[in-house]
């Protein structure tokens, strides 16, 4: 089946109107249209049950779409068996054969493809070099650390030169320090090889660190697909703003517009100037999104900026910054991030403060509940 000419036909991987239901009623994935470029690192991010893993499993061939079509390099693959798709897989639990050595684990997918013994030996050695484990050929998985096992699993996914690599929460079982180290290793390996990677995680920092683009899933649909910096700095809706990073949410009503900005009356009757992002009108309810690091304490308000009085409720030292929880605009959970060395020493619980932020740093989005 050819790829539809009116669809996103420039992609190496294309989902065209893909849907998935298990019970015939509830759509786990709904009307998914997604194009992934050759050589791209795309992360599917979202909470449990949002549809991201089901999307990955349909691409791998372990689940069949209820509707729509998936294309890989211009070829429809809905009816194609998983082993015929030339896709490498890396799972959270490694899925290594415990009775085989590292070398035998890596050789297995090559033996299935009936490569010559000499070619198998050459590819296994090359894959182990890629993941910096050249001397581990004869060890068994039980003799390796978690990080080493994950490297072997990655090497096994790379050893047969797949067209695409899929990773399903591959670092979920590792401790924080090793996880961060492996994030950079995978990212650097992707840059070196140029292979296409589709990565599933619920860890937002992991997604922001590694990806060219991130698709944020919620309720079976992608709510925003963008580069990491755009997701964080320019969320398009309240779900993405709240799911990615820390965020102050303020509910209010639109009172007027001034170019790209709007004036919002919040619950305490205070007025806030914000960037109008959603399709809003005067009288519409909105939720304002404001990152804690965009708020300044006792700074001079810029022309047209926002300036309000508040009180420090709690200080939390976090190494590179202090998190200030303040009472402000009728809330006692307003968050402000103060970099170390920029005035945090003068703060204490009960201290009155004046806070400021720019209208462009505060985004008027759809109303969240």
Secondary structure, DSSP 8 states (H G I E B T S, - for coil): ----TTS-TT-SEEEEEEEEESSSSSEEEEEEEEEE-TT-EEEEEESTTSSHHHHHHHHHTSS--SEEEEEETTEE-TTS-GGGS-EEEEETT----TTSBHHHHHHHHHHHTT--HHHHHHHHHHHHHHTT-TT-TT-BGGGS-HHHHHHHHHHHHHTT--SEEEEESTTTTS-HHHHHHHHHHHHHHHHHH--EEEEEES-HHHHHHH-SEEEEEETTEEEEEE-HHHHHHS-SSHHHHHHSS--EEEEEEEEEEETTEEEEEETTS-EEEEEE-SS--TT-EEEEEE-GGG-EES----TT-EEEEEEEEEEEE-SSEEEEEEEETTEEEEEEEEETTSSGGG--TT-EEEEEE-GGGEEEES---
